[in-house]
Amino acid sequence: MQERNWRDFFKHLGIFIGIVSIIFTVTVGGFIVVNLQHMGRLARVVQLVQGDYLEKTSISQLIDGATRGIVDSLGDPYSVYMDAQENTQLMEQIEGKFGGVGIILSLKDPQKLVVLRPIKGTPADKAGLEPGDVIMKIDDQDATTIDQDKAVSLMRGDPGTKVTLMVYRENTKKTLTVPLTREAISVPTVTGEALPGNSDLAYIDISQFSPNTANELASVLKTMDISKYKGMVLDLRYNHGGELDAAVGVASYFVQPGPVVYIVDNQGRTVTKASEGNFLGKPFVVLVNEESASAAEIVAGAIKDRGTGTLVGVKTFGKGIVQTIFPLDAGTSMKLTTAKYLTPNKIDIHKKGIEPDLKVEIKKGEEATISPTDKNFDVQLKQAVQVLREKIK
């Protein structure tokens, strides 16, 4: 029996080394000779874990860990290996449909799990969670030591299942325990309405860029009958981005035919993504802030460079790189940074952000009025309306 176990071990070890050898060979561009010292070290580690580690492990577990380690070694927070569960959750997030509690986390401080806002009508919203709440625990898991992806995976789950959050509320200096029951969350990415108190101005909020966002925008514009409005406010604040093609589709309504963004790969090859020719031709203002990122910056950058609208707010986040999702076996995948993007004026905004045309900061203690229901606008939205009024005089 023991002999058979060792035969199985060496069989699996041979497969594992073969896989890693292929990876190493491809990495060095097809050379047959690989770094034998590193290969020997890797084989020795596998042997020690299989032979001497206290807990039982499997070869698939070790391959999973090695794969994750290869990607983690890049030091790129946007490149990640995802197991089957994480991959499923990412696909659900991209599609805007998932089981969870309805919390959007802030990007501002990666060391904290700060509630950016609860999604309207979701368990988190109905339980009274507020922007700025800091998540300290998710069930029994200390949330102060995990990253956002891990936190999201812990809060997601089948509708009807329960999760308990412990949050710290800064404005009251209190710690709250909030029991929640997960629901099926379907998040519309585009909302539109007449701006309260300004019946001749349209207000469009885009919360993220999913594969259907451009179609959603077209539907909202049609339902609103956008032709009856004199001008628009496009709100991209707290929009963390999403699908590249969705951003190009949305930008097509706000810039004339021509380049929206240039995609540059690691060989310097450039692909031009151009407007699809849906330009509305109406005066408009775009609201941006420090959490407008990625695809939101593609839209904002195109508008600024092409000079079709005015950006109001503060400098954007500065994520000017593109990730591609590569499906792997057994439902796993790898999200890898494969290109950078440049604005129509060939500006690289990564880690720099986009400066607004008119800088307006939210006052301390003031909350941004996203999709306002009355005329009590935040200072940025007030300024946007003022700029728009000047445009349509």
Salt bridges, closest charged atoms under 4 A:
GLU3 OE2 - ARG7 NH1 3.45
ASP83 OD2 - ARG68 NH2 3.85
GLU86 OE1 - ARG68 NH2 3.43
GLU130 OE2 - ARG169 NH1 3.59
ASP133 OD2 - ARG169 NH2 2.85
GLU170 OE2 - LYS173 NZ 2.36
GLU183 OE2 - LYS126 NZ 3.07
ASP200 OD2 - ARG389 NH1 2.75
ASP235 OD2 - ARG237 NH2 2.87
ASP245 OD1 - LYS273 NZ 3.22
ASP265 OD2 - ARG269 NE 2.69
GLU290 OE2 - LYS108 NZ 3.19
GLU291 OE1 - HIS240 NE2 2.94
GLU361 OE2 - LYS359 NZ 3.57
ASP378 OD2 - ARG237 NH1 3.04
GLU390 OE2 - LYS393 NZ 3.23
